[in-house]
């Protein structure tokens, strides 16, 4: 959806970091596509833009369309309470499989 000079949409849910859900954003700015990130819980919603964009428009929190962007992303995001427990923690290590020594038995 277009917000002034930015066109922002959800791209993909990546998993959890700490208590929050992390998602990739697709951002069209000056006819170039960039990837951003968002992280959210029930109480918080944080957007991270690429440095190239922030160098030109400033911090996203100070952008004139910021409130509209947050409202839109919240309306498009998966319900936190329902989704967060089902998502993989991105920093949790996968358990290592023990070698199968069936021949030893």
DRENFI-300338 format. One record per residue: residue in one letter; residue number from 1; x, y, z of N, C-alpha, C, CB in turn. Coordinates in steps of 0.2 Angstrom, whole numbers, padded with zeros to 4 digits. Atoms other than C-alpha are relative to their C-alpha. Glycine has a CB too. Layout:
<recs>
residuo,num,n.east,n.north,n.up,ca.east,ca.north,ca.up,c.east,c.north,c.up,cb.east,cb.north,cb.up
A,NUM,X,Y,Z,X,Y,Z,X,Y,Z,X,Y,Z
...
</recs>
This chain:
<recs>
residuo,num,n.east,n.north,n.up,ca.east,ca.north,ca.up,c.east,c.north,c.up,cb.east,cb.north,cb.up
X,1,0004,-0006,0000,0000,0000,0000,0005,0006,0000,-0005,0000,0006
X,2,-0004,-0006,0001,0006,0017,-0004,-0001,0005,0006,-0002,0004,-0007
X,3,0000,-0004,-0006,0011,0029,0010,0005,0006,-0002,0003,-0003,0006
X,4,-0004,-0005,0002,0018,0045,0002,0005,-0003,-0005,0004,0004,0006
X,5,-0006,0003,0005,0035,0040,-0007,0001,-0007,0001,0006,0004,0001
X,6,-0001,0008,-0002,0034,0022,0001,-0006,-0004,-0002,0002,-0001,0007
X,7,0006,0005,0001,0024,0007,-0005,0003,-0006,0004,-0001,-0001,-0008
X,8,-0002,0006,-0005,0025,-0006,0009,-0005,-0005,0000,0001,0003,0007
X,9,0004,0006,-0001,0018,-0023,0010,0004,-0006,0004,-0002,-0003,-0007
X,10,-0003,0006,-0003,0021,-0039,0020,0003,-0005,-0005,-0005,-0004,0005
X,11,-0003,0005,0005,0033,-0051,0011,-0001,-0007,0003,0007,0002,-0001
X,12,0000,0007,-0003,0035,-0066,0023,0001,0001,0007,0006,-0004,-0003
X,13,-0001,0001,-0007,0034,-0071,0041,0006,-0004,0001,-0006,-0003,0004
X,14,-0007,0003,-0001,0052,-0076,0047,0000,-0005,0006,0005,0005,0000
X,15,-0001,0004,-0007,0049,-0083,0065,-0001,0005,0006,0006,-0004,0000
X,16,-0001,-0004,-0006,0051,-0076,0082,0007,0002,0002,-0004,-0004,0006
X,17,-0006,-0002,-0003,0064,-0066,0090,-0002,0002,0007,0004,0006,-0004
X,18,0002,-0001,-0007,0062,-0066,0109,-0008,-0001,0000,0002,0008,0002
X,19,0008,0001,0000,0043,-0063,0112,-0003,0002,-0007,-0003,0003,0006
X,20,0003,-0003,0006,0040,-0055,0095,0000,-0004,-0006,0003,0007,-0001
X,21,0000,0003,0006,0035,-0060,0078,0004,0004,-0005,-0007,-0001,-0003
X,22,-0005,-0004,0005,0048,-0055,0064,-0003,-0001,-0007,0007,-0002,0001
X,23,0002,0001,0007,0042,-0052,0046,0004,0004,-0004,-0008,0002,0000
X,24,-0003,-0004,0006,0050,-0046,0030,-0005,0004,-0003,0004,-0005,-0005
X,25,0004,-0005,0003,0043,-0031,0022,0003,0001,-0007,-0001,0007,0003
X,26,-0002,-0002,0007,0044,-0027,0003,-0002,0008,0000,-0004,-0004,-0006
X,27,0000,-0007,0000,0047,-0008,0001,0002,0002,-0007,0004,0003,0005
X,28,-0002,-0003,0006,0046,0001,-0016,0001,0007,0001,-0006,-0001,-0005
X,29,-0002,-0007,-0001,0055,0017,-0016,0004,0003,-0006,0004,0001,0007
X,30,-0004,-0003,0006,0060,0028,-0031,0001,-0006,-0005,0007,0003,0002
X,31,0000,0005,0005,0056,0013,-0042,0005,-0006,0001,0001,0003,-0007
X,32,-0005,0006,-0002,0068,0001,-0033,-0003,-0004,0006,0007,0003,0002
X,33,0002,0004,-0005,0063,-0013,-0022,0005,-0002,0006,-0003,-0007,-0003
X,34,-0004,0001,-0006,0070,-0015,-0004,-0003,-0004,0004,0002,0007,0003
X,35,0003,0004,-0005,0068,-0026,0010,0001,0003,0007,0003,-0007,0000
X,36,0000,-0003,-0006,0063,-0020,0027,-0002,-0006,0005,-0004,0006,0001
X,37,0002,0005,-0005,0059,-0029,0043,-0005,0003,0005,0006,-0003,0004
X,38,0004,-0003,-0005,0045,-0027,0056,0001,-0006,0006,-0007,0001,-0002
X,39,0000,0004,-0006,0044,-0035,0074,-0005,0003,0004,0007,0000,0004
X,40,0005,-0002,-0004,0029,-0035,0084,-0002,-0005,0006,-0006,0002,-0004
X,41,0004,0004,-0005,0020,-0041,0100,-0007,0003,0001,0004,0000,0007
X,42,0007,-0003,-0001,0003,-0037,0107,0001,0008,0001,-0003,-0003,0006
X,43,-0001,-0007,-0002,0010,-0020,0114,0004,0004,-0005,0003,0000,0007
X,44,-0005,-0004,0003,0024,-0015,0102,0000,-0002,-0008,0007,-0002,0002
X,45,0000,0001,0007,0026,-0013,0083,0006,0004,-0002,-0007,0001,-0004
X,46,-0006,-0003,0002,0043,-0009,0076,0002,-0001,-0007,0006,-0002,0005
X,47,-0001,0001,0007,0048,-0006,0058,0008,0002,-0001,-0004,0005,-0004
X,48,-0007,-0002,0001,0066,-0006,0052,0001,0001,-0008,0005,-0006,0002
X,49,-0001,-0002,0007,0070,0002,0035,0007,-0001,-0002,-0003,0007,-0002
X,50,-0007,0000,0002,0085,0000,0024,0004,0007,0001,0001,-0002,-0007
X,51,-0004,-0006,-0001,0099,0013,0028,-0001,0005,-0006,0007,-0002,0001
X,52,0001,-0004,0006,0097,0019,0010,-0006,0005,0000,0001,-0004,-0007
X,53,0007,-0003,-0001,0079,0024,0013,0000,0005,0005,-0006,-0004,0000
X,54,0000,-0004,-0006,0082,0031,0030,0004,0006,-0001,0002,-0003,0006
X,55,-0004,-0005,0001,0096,0042,0024,-0003,0006,-0004,0006,-0002,-0004
X,56,0003,-0005,0004,0084,0051,0012,-0006,0002,0004,-0002,-0003,-0006
X,57,0006,-0002,-0003,0068,0051,0022,0000,0002,0007,-0006,-0005,-0001
X,58,-0001,0000,-0007,0074,0051,0040,-0002,-0006,0003,-0003,0006,0002
X,59,0002,0006,-0004,0069,0039,0054,-0007,-0001,-0002,0001,0002,0007
X,60,0007,0002,0002,0053,0030,0050,-0005,0003,0005,-0001,-0008,-0001
X,61,0004,-0003,-0005,0046,0036,0066,-0002,0007,-0001,0003,-0001,0007
X,62,0001,-0008,0002,0047,0054,0060,-0003,0001,-0006,0006,0003,0001
X,63,0003,0000,0007,0040,0050,0043,-0008,0002,0000,0000,-0006,-0004
X,64,0006,-0003,0000,0024,0060,0039,-0006,-0005,0000,-0001,0005,-0005
X,65,0005,0005,0001,0014,0044,0035,0001,-0006,0005,0000,-0003,-0007
X,66,-0002,0006,-0005,0021,0033,0050,-0006,-0003,0003,0004,0003,0005
X,67,0006,0002,-0003,0004,0032,0059,-0004,-0004,-0004,-0004,0005,0003
X,68,0004,0004,0005,-0005,0026,0043,0004,-0007,-0001,-0001,0004,-0006
X,69,-0003,0006,0001,0009,0013,0040,-0001,-0005,0006,0008,0002,-0001
X,70,0001,0005,-0005,0008,0006,0057,-0007,-0003,0001,0002,0004,0007
X,71,0007,0002,0000,-0011,0005,0056,-0001,-0005,-0005,-0005,0006,-0001
X,72,0001,0005,0005,-0010,-0004,0040,0003,-0006,0001,0003,0003,-0007
X,73,-0003,0006,-0002,0003,-0016,0045,-0003,-0004,0005,0008,0002,0002
X,74,0004,0003,-0005,-0006,-0020,0061,-0006,-0004,-0003,-0002,0005,0005
X,75,0006,0003,0003,-0022,-0023,0051,0002,-0006,-0005,-0004,0005,-0004
X,76,-0002,0005,0004,-0012,-0035,0039,0004,-0006,0003,0004,0003,-0006
X,77,-0004,0005,-0004,-0002,-0044,0052,-0004,-0006,0003,0004,0003,0005
X,78,0003,0005,-0004,-0006,-0061,0059,-0001,0001,0007,0004,-0007,-0001
X,79,0001,-0001,-0007,-0014,-0061,0076,0006,-0003,0004,-0007,-0004,0002
X,80,-0006,0002,-0004,0000,-0061,0088,-0001,-0006,0005,0002,0006,0004
X,81,0001,0005,-0005,-0008,-0072,0102,-0001,-0007,-0003,-0006,0002,0004
X,82,0001,0006,0003,-0013,-0085,0090,0006,-0003,-0004,-0006,0001,-0005
X,83,-0005,0002,0004,0002,-0085,0079,0007,-0001,0003,0001,0005,-0005
X,84,-0006,0000,-0003,0017,-0082,0090,0002,-0007,0003,0001,0005,0006
X,85,-0002,0006,-0002,0017,-0099,0099,0002,-0005,-0005,-0005,-0003,0005
X,86,-0001,0005,0005,0017,-0108,0083,0006,0001,-0004,-0006,0000,-0005
X,87,-0006,-0002,0004,0032,-0099,0076,0007,-0002,0003,0000,0007,-0001
X,88,-0007,0002,-0003,0050,-0105,0077,0004,0006,0002,0004,-0004,-0006
X,89,-0005,-0005,-0003,0062,-0095,0088,0006,0000,-0005,0002,-0002,0007
X,90,-0005,0000,0004,0075,-0089,0076,0007,-0001,0003,0000,0007,-0004
X,91,-0006,0001,-0004,0089,-0090,0089,0001,-0006,0004,0001,0006,0004
X,92,-0001,0007,-0004,0085,-0107,0096,0003,-0005,-0004,-0008,-0002,0002
X,93,-0003,0005,0004,0096,-0120,0090,-0004,-0006,0000,0007,-0002,0003
X,94,0004,0007,0002,0089,-0136,0082,0004,-0005,0004,0000,-0001,-0007
X,95,-0003,0005,-0004,0092,-0151,0093,0004,-0004,-0005,-0005,-0004,0004
X,96,-0004,0004,0004,0106,-0161,0086,-0002,-0008,0001,0008,0000,0002
X,97,0002,0007,0000,0102,-0179,0081,0006,-0004,0002,-0003,-0002,-0007
X,98,-0005,0005,-0002,0111,-0193,0089,0001,-0005,-0005,-0002,-0004,0007
X,99,-0001,0005,0006,0119,-0205,0077,-0003,-0006,0002,0008,-0001,0000
X,100,0004,0006,-0001,0109,-0220,0075,0005,-0006,-0001,-0005,-0001,-0006
X,101,-0005,0006,0000,0120,-0235,0080,-0004,-0006,0001,0005,0001,0006
X,102,0004,0006,-0001,0108,-0249,0077,0004,-0006,-0001,-0005,0000,-0006
X,103,-0004,0006,0001,0122,-0261,0072,0003,-0001,0007,0006,0002,-0005
X,104,-0003,0001,-0006,0129,-0259,0090,-0005,-0004,0005,0002,0007,0003
X,105,0005,0003,-0005,0113,-0266,0098,0000,-0008,-0001,-0007,0002,-0001
</recs>
